[in-house]
Amino acid sequence: MTHELPVLDSPRCRALLSKGLYINHGQPEDRQIVGDGNFWCGKTQRTYGPDDRLCDGDQCRIASRSCYED
């Protein structure tokens, strides 16, 4: 079974991390994207950011969050 991750078309916080960022690094663009969809904040090393809000692919695109970094 293949799970495709959506392509991000809007900026996200620099501190947002996921396993997919590590295992896909350096792979050719035509290779399948792999990831489990779990995210964490590089600032807190938790699933919640410094503002105590959830870190994920949607929430960490909100530039009005106090912890958001370009």
Phi and psi in degrees as GROMACS dihedral restraints (atoms count N, CA, C in turn):
[ dihedral_restraints ]
;  ai    aj    ak    al  type     phi  dphi    fc
    3     4     5     6     1  -107.6    20    10
    4     5     6     7     1   131.3    20    10
    6     7     8     9     1  -112.2    20    10
    7     8     9    10     1   123.8    20    10
    9    10    11    12     1   -99.9    20    10
   10    11    12    13     1   133.5    20    10
   12    13    14    15     1   -89.0    20    10
   13    14    15    16     1   144.3    20    10
   15    16    17    18     1   -69.1    20    10
   16    17    18    19     1   147.6    20    10
   18    19    20    21     1   -80.6    20    10
   19    20    21    22     1   129.7    20    10
   21    22    23    24     1   -77.2    20    10
   22    23    24    25     1   124.5    20    10
   24    25    26    27     1  -111.1    20    10
   25    26    27    28     1     0.6    20    10
   27    28    29    30     1  -129.0    20    10
   28    29    30    31     1   154.1    20    10
   30    31    32    33     1   -61.1    20    10
   31    32    33    34     1   154.4    20    10
   33    34    35    36     1  -132.2    20    10
   34    35    36    37     1   164.1    20    10
   36    37    38    39     1   -61.2    20    10
   37    38    39    40     1   138.9    20    10
   39    40    41    42     1   -61.1    20    10
   40    41    42    43     1   -27.2    20    10
   42    43    44    45     1   -81.5    20    10
   43    44    45    46     1    -9.0    20    10
   45    46    47    48     1   -71.6    20    10
   46    47    48    49     1   127.4    20    10
   48    49    50    51     1  -124.9    20    10
   49    50    51    52     1   153.0    20    10
   51    52    53    54     1  -153.0    20    10
   52    53    54    55     1   159.0    20    10
   54    55    56    57     1   -61.2    20    10
   55    56    57    58     1   -34.6    20    10
   57    58    59    60     1   -60.2    20    10
   58    59    60    61     1   -30.9    20    10
   60    61    62    63     1   -64.0    20    10
   61    62    63    64     1   -32.4    20    10
   63    64    65    66     1   -84.3    20    10
   64    65    66    67     1   -44.0    20    10
   66    67    68    69     1   -78.9    20    10
   67    68    69    70     1   -16.5    20    10
   69    70    71    72     1   -96.0    20    10
   70    71    72    73     1    -9.9    20    10
   72    73    74    75     1   -60.3    20    10
   73    74    75    76     1   127.6    20    10
   75    76    77    78     1    84.6    20    10
   76    77    78    79     1    -4.0    20    10
   78    79    80    81     1   -77.7    20    10
   79    80    81    82     1   145.3    20    10
   81    82    83    84     1   -60.4    20    10
   82    83    84    85     1   149.6    20    10
   84    85    86    87     1   -62.4    20    10
   85    86    87    88     1   -24.4    20    10
   87    88    89    90     1   -84.1    20    10
   88    89    90    91     1    -1.1    20    10
   90    91    92    93     1   -80.8    20    10
   91    92    93    94     1   153.8    20    10
   93    94    95    96     1   -65.3    20    10
   94    95    96    97     1   139.9    20    10
   96    97    98    99     1   -82.4    20    10
   97    98    99   100     1   131.5    20    10
   99   100   101   102     1  -118.2    20    10
  100   101   102   103     1   142.1    20    10
  102   103   104   105     1   176.8    20    10
  103   104   105   106     1   157.4    20    10
  105   106   107   108     1  -102.6    20    10
  106   107   108   109     1    -1.3    20    10
  108   109   110   111     1    81.3    20    10
  109   110   111   112     1     4.3    20    10
  111   112   113   114     1   -88.8    20    10
  112   113   114   115     1   134.5    20    10
  114   115   116   117     1  -123.5    20    10
  115   116   117   118     1   156.7    20    10
  117   118   119   120     1  -150.1    20    10
  118   119   120   121     1   164.1    20    10
  120   121   122   123     1   -93.5    20    10
  121   122   123   124     1   131.3    20    10
  123   124   125   126     1   -70.3    20    10
  124   125   126   127     1   -19.5    20    10
  126   127   128   129     1   -80.8    20    10
  127   128   129   130     1   -39.2    20    10
  129   130   131   132     1  -104.3    20    10
  130   131   132   133     1   -18.6    20    10
  132   133   134   135     1    60.7    20    10
  133   134   135   136     1    29.0    20    10
  135   136   137   138     1  -130.8    20    10
  136   137   138   139     1   175.9    20    10
  138   139   140   141     1   -80.6    20    10
  139   140   141   142     1    -0.5    20    10
  141   142   143   144     1  -119.6    20    10
  142   143   144   145     1   142.0    20    10
  144   145   146   147     1   -81.4    20    10
  145   146   147   148     1   180.0    20    10
  147   148   149   150     1   -60.0    20    10
  148   149   150   151     1   -21.3    20    10
  150   151   152   153     1   -89.1    20    10
  151   152   153   154     1    10.1    20    10
  153   154   155   156     1    61.8    20    10
  154   155   156   157     1    25.7    20    10
  156   157   158   159     1  -110.2    20    10
  157   158   159   160     1   153.3    20    10
  159   160   161   162     1   -58.7    20    10
  160   161   162   163     1   142.4    20    10
  162   163   164   165     1  -100.9    20    10
  163   164   165   166     1   123.0    20    10
  165   166   167   168     1  -160.2    20    10
  166   167   168   169     1   179.6    20    10
  168   169   170   171     1   -63.5    20    10
  169   170   171   172     1   -21.7    20    10
  171   172   173   174     1   -94.5    20    10
  172   173   174   175     1   -50.4    20    10
  174   175   176   177     1   -64.3    20    10
  175   176   177   178     1   -31.2    20    10
  177   178   179   180     1   -88.6    20    10
  178   179   180   181     1    16.4    20    10
  180   181   182   183     1  -103.0    20    10
  181   182   183   184     1    -3.8    20    10
  183   184   185   186     1   -85.0    20    10
  184   185   186   187     1   103.1    20    10
  186   187   188   189     1   -66.7    20    10
  187   188   189   190     1   -16.7    20    10
  189   190   191   192     1   -80.6    20    10
  190   191   192   193     1    -5.5    20    10
  192   193   194   195     1   -65.1    20    10
  193   194   195   196     1   140.6    20    10
  195   196   197   198     1   -64.0    20    10
  196   197   198   199     1   -23.0    20    10
  198   199   200   201     1   -98.3    20    10
  199   200   201   202     1    -2.5    20    10
  201   202   203   204     1   -64.3    20    10
  202   203   204   205     1   135.3    20    10
  204   205   206   207     1  -126.2    20    10
  205   206   207   208     1   136.3    20    10
